[in-house]
């Protein structure tokens, strides 16, 4: 709470995007360091792979966000030129919306980390689980509950 409050107040006083990105990066780095032990050491190999997979998606989205911040005018003019000069290439124009990719990748990375948290909780409760594919990627399926009742 203190870090978030200080970040918010200081950003209102010094509205520099680079400052915000660095402070946001420090917050995320702290979360990563705290989550690494839980996800890999305590959670096992599959949970560790999921954790680092989500982390990779988040990092790629963060790079896209920064590229978009620093080259926004270039990307905007590129999109306008493509739309104006070539109808066939106009379909790729939305793919250059890197800020949108940031939101998609960060959101899906968040979903993966929620799956990791569910895995941790169910392991703590001594429930057997499996990961299965679903419409959005993965889902946790409980195979045996804490009373050793088979559910699947």
ROPALUM-970855 format. One record per residue (C-alpha): residue number from 1; residue in one letter; x, y, z. Coordinates in steps of 0.5 Angstrom, whole numbers. Example, Ala and Ser with C-alpha at 12.3 -4.5 7.8 and 13.67 -1.06 7.14 Angstrom:
<atoms>
ATOM num residuo    px    py    pz
ATOM   1       a    25    -9    16
ATOM   2       s    27    -2    14
</atoms>
This chain:
<atoms>
ATOM num residuo    px    py    pz
ATOM   1       x     0     0     0
ATOM   2       x     6     5     2
ATOM   3       x     9     3    -5
ATOM   4       x     3     4    -9
ATOM   5       x     1    11    -5
ATOM   6       x     8    14    -6
ATOM   7       x     8    12   -13
ATOM   8       x     2    15   -15
ATOM   9       x     3    21   -11
ATOM  10       x    10    22   -14
ATOM  11       x     8    21   -21
ATOM  12       x     2    26   -20
ATOM  13       x     8    31   -18
ATOM  14       x    13    29   -24
ATOM  15       x     9    26   -29
ATOM  16       x    14    23   -33
ATOM  17       x    13    16   -37
ATOM  18       x    20    13   -36
ATOM  19       x    19    14   -29
ATOM  20       x    13    11   -28
ATOM  21       x    15     5   -32
ATOM  22       x    22     4   -28
ATOM  23       x    17     4   -22
ATOM  24       x    12     0   -25
ATOM  25       x    18    -5   -27
ATOM  26       x    21    -5   -20
ATOM  27       x    14    -7   -17
ATOM  28       x    13   -13   -22
ATOM  29       x    21   -15   -21
ATOM  30       x    19   -15   -13
ATOM  31       x    13   -20   -15
ATOM  32       x    17   -24   -19
ATOM  33       x    22   -25   -14
ATOM  34       x    17   -27    -8
ATOM  35       x    13   -31   -13
ATOM  36       x    19   -35   -16
ATOM  37       x    20   -39    -9
ATOM  38       x    13   -41    -9
ATOM  39       x    12   -43   -16
ATOM  40       x    18   -47   -18
ATOM  41       x    21   -50   -11
ATOM  42       x    15   -51    -7
ATOM  43       x    10   -52   -13
ATOM  44       x    14   -57   -17
ATOM  45       x    16   -57   -25
ATOM  46       x    10   -56   -28
ATOM  47       x     8   -50   -24
ATOM  48       x    15   -47   -25
ATOM  49       x    14   -48   -32
ATOM  50       x     7   -44   -32
ATOM  51       x    10   -39   -28
ATOM  52       x    16   -37   -32
ATOM  53       x    11   -38   -38
ATOM  54       x     7   -33   -36
ATOM  55       x    13   -29   -34
ATOM  56       x    15   -29   -41
ATOM  57       x     9   -27   -44
ATOM  58       x     9   -21   -39
ATOM  59       x    16   -19   -41
ATOM  60       x    14   -19   -48
ATOM  61       x     8   -15   -47
ATOM  62       x    12   -10   -43
ATOM  63       x    17   -10   -49
ATOM  64       x    12    -8   -54
ATOM  65       x     9    -3   -49
ATOM  66       x    15     1   -49
ATOM  67       x    16     0   -56
ATOM  68       x     9     3   -57
ATOM  69       x    11     9   -52
ATOM  70       x    18    11   -56
ATOM  71       x    16    10   -63
ATOM  72       x     8    11   -63
ATOM  73       x     9    17   -68
ATOM  74       x    12    12   -73
ATOM  75       x     7     7   -72
ATOM  76       x     1    11   -73
ATOM  77       x     4    14   -79
ATOM  78       x     6     7   -82
ATOM  79       x    -1     5   -80
ATOM  80       x    -4    11   -84
ATOM  81       x     1    10   -90
ATOM  82       x    -1     2   -90
ATOM  83       x    -9     4   -90
ATOM  84       x    -8     9   -95
ATOM  85       x    -4     6  -100
ATOM  86       x    -5    -2  -100
ATOM  87       x   -12    -5   -98
ATOM  88       x    -9   -12   -98
ATOM  89       x    -4   -10   -93
ATOM  90       x    -9    -6   -89
ATOM  91       x   -11   -12   -85
ATOM  92       x    -4   -12   -82
ATOM  93       x    -5    -5   -79
ATOM  94       x    -9    -7   -73
ATOM  95       x    -3   -12   -71
ATOM  96       x     2    -6   -70
ATOM  97       x    -2    -4   -64
ATOM  98       x     3    -6   -59
ATOM  99       x     0    -2   -53
ATOM 100       x    -6    -7   -55
ATOM 101       x    -2   -13   -55
ATOM 102       x     1   -11   -48
ATOM 103       x    -6   -11   -45
ATOM 104       x    -7   -18   -49
ATOM 105       x    -1   -21   -46
ATOM 106       x    -1   -18   -39
ATOM 107       x    -8   -21   -39
ATOM 108       x    -6   -28   -41
ATOM 109       x     0   -28   -36
ATOM 110       x    -5   -26   -31
ATOM 111       x    -9   -31   -32
ATOM 112       x    -4   -36   -32
ATOM 113       x    -1   -34   -26
ATOM 114       x    -8   -35   -23
ATOM 115       x    -8   -42   -25
ATOM 116       x    -1   -43   -21
ATOM 117       x    -4   -40   -15
ATOM 118       x   -10   -45   -16
ATOM 119       x    -5   -50   -16
ATOM 120       x    -1   -48   -10
ATOM 121       x    -8   -48    -6
ATOM 122       x   -10   -55    -8
ATOM 123       x    -3   -58    -7
ATOM 124       x    -3   -54     0
ATOM 125       x   -10   -58     1
ATOM 126       x    -7   -64    -1
ATOM 127       x   -12   -65    -7
ATOM 128       x    -9   -68   -13
ATOM 129       x   -10   -64   -19
ATOM 130       x    -9   -64   -27
ATOM 131       x    -8   -59   -32
ATOM 132       x   -12   -60   -38
ATOM 133       x   -14   -56   -44
ATOM 134       x   -20   -51   -45
ATOM 135       x   -22   -46   -49
ATOM 136       x   -18   -41   -46
ATOM 137       x   -12   -45   -45
ATOM 138       x   -11   -49   -39
ATOM 139       x   -16   -51   -33
ATOM 140       x   -14   -54   -27
ATOM 141       x   -18   -60   -26
ATOM 142       x   -19   -64   -19
ATOM 143       x   -18   -71   -19
ATOM 144       x   -18   -73   -12
ATOM 145       x   -21   -68    -6
ATOM 146       x   -17   -68     1
ATOM 147       x   -22   -74     4
ATOM 148       x   -19   -78    -2
ATOM 149       x   -25   -78    -6
ATOM 150       x   -24   -79   -13
ATOM 151       x   -28   -74   -17
ATOM 152       x   -25   -76   -24
</atoms>
